[in-house]
Amino acid sequence: MTDPEDKAVGGHQAGAERPRNAPLKGKDGVRLPARYRVNPVTRNPNSSAGEVFLVGAGPGDPELLTLKAWRILQSADVVLYDRLVSQPILDMIPDQVEMVHVGKQRSDHSVPQAEINRRLVDLAKAGRRVVRLKGGDPFIFGRGGEEIETLAEAGVRFQVVPGITAASGCAAYAGIPLTHRDHAQSVRFVTGHLKNDSCDLPWNDFVQNNQTLVFYMGLVGLPVIVRELVAHGMSADMPVALVSRGTTPEQEVVSGSLRTIVDEVQRRDVPAPTLIIIGEVVKLRHRLDWMAAVQGGDSAAD
Ligand SMILES: C[S@@+](CC[C@H](N)C(=O)[O-])C[C@H]1O[C@@H](n2cnc3c(N)ncnc32)[C@H](O)[C@@H]1O
């Protein structure tokens, strides 16, 4: 039976045939249904005030950029972007758009957060149409909330465009469903950026059965994460996958268990960014690694 929540957004019934002449695409590119064309992203002719668009760029594959993000980027005056935004996405931005790289690397905050916030306000107040472009989704470990708080306080108009977060992108491209009725009824996104080796996280909650843990920024803290999970009762045989440079042509997946993953990652010396997925769902990768099939190679499952 279909869950009433499963109705397609926008009213088109899942599984139903698309209505004839539905204006979803055309020779001239992408056309949207009329009510989506009442366009919130065109310039307001009655106002000289600028605006900021907080936009998620997704995890790397340029085709995972949303149509809305792409459309906004085409008409930006200036784009402030992070290190994690992939080069093919930057290459899609028209040449006349001013590009400002604002960081950040784990240990190298090229432009401090307060300075980024101030620049966004100043640029918008100068009447510019500003895109703040971030890797993944701006509201998932992206400081997007902090940036728009500053804008709200300064009275600057803003809009938010979500992106595909690394957890969704990496899990999908690694063939690991984050939830599964037989293995995981919930999923947690956790920061693995442990301040001063601190273990100040709710480890007891993490070791519950039937959930998937996804650690962002966890490469450096991996030994601590493994140690704490086992110390709090998780089986050392729990499957783990570490996805490096997920969704890009350089994607690598290192898999093992809590017992083996630290040595395996050290041995392979995998480059950042990496995402760590812990849970029974990781076992499914052996059967679901569609990417290896698409690339025509042997299964990349380890
Ligand atoms: C500061 S967080 C930003 C997360 C981002 N806002 C998102 O929604 O994906 C950076 C972390 O995201 C993860 N990450 C982002 N892109 C990734 C990718 N392509 N492959 C693996 N991990 C990625 C890594 O854990 C990285 O340390």
The ligand as an ORCA input file, in Angstrom:
! r2SCAN-3c Opt
* xyz 0 1
  C      33.125     20.974      6.990
  S      32.343     19.476      6.523
  C      31.237     20.078      5.299
  C      30.132     19.112      4.993
  C      29.217     19.599      3.890
  N      28.519     20.798      4.266
  C      28.234     18.523      3.456
  O      27.030     18.687      3.650
  O      28.688     17.511      2.917
  C      33.604     18.715      5.576
  C      33.554     17.195      5.648
  O      32.561     16.679      4.769
  C      32.965     15.423      4.289
  N      33.015     15.465      2.828
  C      32.661     16.487      2.040
  N      32.781     16.168      0.736
  C      33.221     14.898      0.712
  C      33.559     13.984     -0.333
  N      33.426     14.319     -1.627
  N      33.990     12.758      0.010
  C      34.111     12.394      1.292
  N      33.811     13.205      2.322
  C      33.370     14.434      2.038
  C      34.308     15.117      4.911
  O      34.088     14.387      6.086
  C      34.808     16.498      5.216
  O      35.778     16.471      6.256
*
